Every structure is written in C-alpha cells, then in structure tokens.
Amino acid sequence: MVGTSGTTSADARQPYGHACLTYDHPARFQTAARDFLAAGLAAGEQVWYLAPEAPRGWDFAPRVVALGDQYPAGSVIDPDAGLAAYARATERAVADGFTGLRVAADVTTLLVTPTQVDAFARYEIKVDRYIRTHPFAALCAFDRTRMGDEAVDQLACLHPESEAPFHLFAPRPGRGDAALSGEIDETTRPAFLQALRRAELRPGRDELVLDGEELAFIDHNSLLHLDAQARELGTTAVLRTALPAAARLAGLLELTSLRVEAVR
Amino acid sequence: MRTGAAAGHTGYFHAAVQYASDEELLAVTVPFLLGGVAAGEPTFVSFGERTADLVRSALPRDSGVQFLTGGDVYARPTAAIRSYRNLLAEQVAAGAGQIRIIGEMPVSAFGSTWDWWARYESAINHAYDDFPLWSMCAYDARITPAAVLADVASTHPRYALPDGTHVDSAAYADPRTYLAEDRPPIPDPLQAGPATVELVGPTPGQARHAVHTADRGQLPAADVDDLVVAVSETVTNALRYGAPPVVLRVWSGADRIVVTVTDRGPGPKDPYAGLLPARDNAAGGRGLWITHQSCNHVAACGDDDGWTIRMIAGNTAA
C-alpha cells in the first residue's frame, strides 16, 4: 500500500508529502516510485531516486542518487545530520528554480540492526516535521520480506498514512504538537509507546496538544499511559478527538494530566 | 457518632424495606428520614416520582431531607456504585458521622436485567462498607416479582419493619459467596438464531470491526461506540487472561446489538469484577469495570464450555 498524501481531500493529513510504501516485491517500489516522482515532476519539483536498483522502463529520468551518497553504508544514521542534508538539498533545488524536492527512497538495505532501525525512526520523525512545513516530499519504502513486519511497522507508523495500524505524525501547523490516527489498543500499544518515546514530544506552549481527529480507536490503558507520560513531563496533555468514547473513558478514569476534548 | 438502629455499627448498615402498602412505606421512611435530620446527619431520598411525591407530602415543609433527582442513578449498577461512593466520600469529608439514604429501583430493573441489580445489591455490602452509611432499599411487594424478592432476601443482611425494629434476613449470603455463584442470564431472543458475525480467536481490532459490521444504524452512534469499547476490552481480557479459543458472537437486532465473548478459562477470580474498579488493574479488572459502564446490560457466567460474558447495547427489555 502506498500512503500518498497531498493529492486528494483536505483532511488533517493534507497537504503533506510524506508517503510510505511497505512491500513484499521490489516491483511494487518501481511502480510506486515512478508514480510518486512523476507527480512531482509535473509540479515542477526536482525528483530524486534512491534505491539499490536503477529505475527501469520509465518515461522520464529522475536524478539517481546512490544510497551510499545520502546515507553512509553500514552505519547508524545521525537523525539531525540526515535531516540537515535533505534541508540543504531542498534549499538548493528551490534556488535552482524548482518548486521543491521530491525523493523516492528504498532504504531497506540500510536497516539491518535494531540500533539502525531505532535511529532511522528518530530520523523519520524529524523528516516528517520538516516535510509538513517545507517544499520537500518523500516516499519511504521498506521491504517486509527482508526487514520483518515488526521493524517495518516501527517505521511505517511514523508516516501520516501507511499499512501500520496507527500513525504518529506532524500535525497541521497550529494544530498541536503531534497528530495521531488509526487504532491504538493492547496489541498496538507497545509500538505506540515506542513511537512516542522516539518522538520526544515536548509541549509547544503550556500544554502538550495531540491532534487525534483521525483517531479511530484508543483504549483505556493507552489513555492511562498518555496521562502518565504527561505527568512525567510536568505538563498537561490534551487529546483532541472525534471519539466520544475516549472522552467518556477519560472521565471514568479520573485522569489528572490528560484532558480529552471532543472535536466536531 | 452514629444514631438510630445503626448506632455502634461500623461501616455499612444495609436494610431492605419490603412493603405492601403506602402506609407501610411511610411508617418506615418518615421516622428514618426525620431521625437523620434531627441528628444532623446528611439524609437523602432516591425514589421514583410517585414514591418521592408520597414521601415529600408526608414530611414537614423544609424538612432538611435531600431528594436526589435528575441523575439517572439507577441506569447502570457500576455507575450507581461510583456515583454513591463519590457522594458518600464528599459527606464524610464534610464531617458527616453517618449518612442516611433510602432508595428504590425503577420497576424496569425487575425484568431481564435484574441479575446485575441483584449483584449490585450484594456487592454494595462491601462497596459501601468504607462509609458510615445507613441505607434502606425499598421494594413494593405488590409489583416486585417473587424471584426479585428472593434475591433481596439474599443480598440484604436485614429488613426494616414498620414498627421501627429490624429483623435479620435468614437468607442473607455474604457477597463473596453470592457473587461467586453462577447465574446464567435470561437468553436474549436474538441468541436463539444464528449470530450475525461469529469469529474464533479475533484480535481486539477484528472484534471492534465485527461490532461496526453489525451496526445497521439501529442505535445512536454513541451507544455503538460504547459497545465497541466494551467488546474491545472483553476480547483483550479474554486473550490476555482467558484460555483459547476465544469466540466472539454478535447478533444484530432491530433495536439492539447483543455480543458474547467466550473463552475456555474459569473467568475472573474477583467476585466484584466489573462492579468495582480493580485498584492495580490486576487480571483485567479495570477493563471489566469499564465494560459494565458501557452497555445497557452485562452478564457473565461460567459453564462447561468455559466463561461467557454477554453485552447488550440498545433495548434490553426483549
């Protein structure tokens, strides 16, 4: 599945070009990357292709970047340095007359050890926030057969749309400190808490605001965890959600550091 | 300092009033209430409209008795316990040496959902025992089914009589004993037919999806949302604490959705599970407590197949 955003409706995720592909066959990356970059080309963006295999049979020629040029081979990515490199490239593309920079990257081969996956997840979060407010778009592709479902989902959940059961991503400007969508329950909570830790959320103002307008479900234990995390941060968290049940649960649980506000 | 029949008693002094006429009801109620006010004790009435008017008209003007109105206290047992415990804690914090309450269930509680109100009547012997509470539960023998009156005898340690005395209930059972007994709920008629959805070993997410599938718009969206929460919690508990296979069955009716979750385990050990929150969330207690506040009826029972919990959203009177 490709979570391509920035193309359709004006929901909480739009306009926003941080897409994710989790695949079982490399041919799917070729197709998704071609479509993703063709859209960028049509919009006047500079388009980059990063993958072990070169594009085959395309009717346009993206700039092919060797994975090793953007990401040092065999090493653990430095999230800040990785982001800074793309920020510079985006600025150069704009200076060269493009409307922005768009990258399709299959980074599977860079992600072998848990340490590499952990650092890359932290990098994804920084890139996601950058994409939300800059003329940069990325399609991040991960091979399930090589990485395994658990590692893939750890990264897929950090995109606004993907096959992951829930998503933690950058909200629209002015909408809070993080956005949540999908379903968070007993089975997905470990991954959710891991994503939260990696996001290192801090309150933007006096409260930590979570935009949960696209949240389809959150269970009571996850609300208790959010409450506890806010308390540890010495702040109050606010979860804005369209789920009336979440607000009712928060009332039953008599949470002290998490407030659930109904939207719509 | 406690007064009246509960003087010298520690904790909850729980009595039933089984009356056969309005005069009998007033003969018990009026002295109980006025005695409370005279002793400076917070004194409450939680009656339906007819009996509340009857009592109000028998009391002097500005009697000091407080009538609990507006709130749907007796909508769901677990919510009633929560609401009363909050009320009692407030009164004690304000310095009350004893609190007096007389209440009655609506007649609608005596139908197919009576079993959870019977469990309520039993559980509160424990749940209110932290407080210096003297309460009376009034049952009109003219309109209360015999089976309900039998449960009243098992769940109230004593009866209050019109002459002001109390007599022990011979049938009273300790709540831990009463609540541990299996009482199969009255089957909902929908359960006689095939389930709309049946899943073996569902994830909580698949169980939630099954409820949404059964939702044909026959219930308010908020009721469906609450049922989804309840089903998610029970399936989560069954997977975590029960024994496989976990079987989910959902029946979609014209005015209700009925869901059962069965696993092969023995069910929760805690007899108060669902009625009181587990303090440390041990063995899924908080999930069951939430479930009991998210449906119009919840009943659980063990049998040869394991343990089954049934939840109903919408009309429970079928």
Interface residues (C-beta under 8 A of the other chain):
Chain A: P165 E183 D185 E186 T187 F217 D219 H220 N221 L243 P244 A245 R248 L249 L252
Chain B: R82 T203 P204 G205 R208 A221 A222 D225 D226 V228 V229 S232 E233 T236 L239 R240 N281 R286 G287 I290 Q293 S294
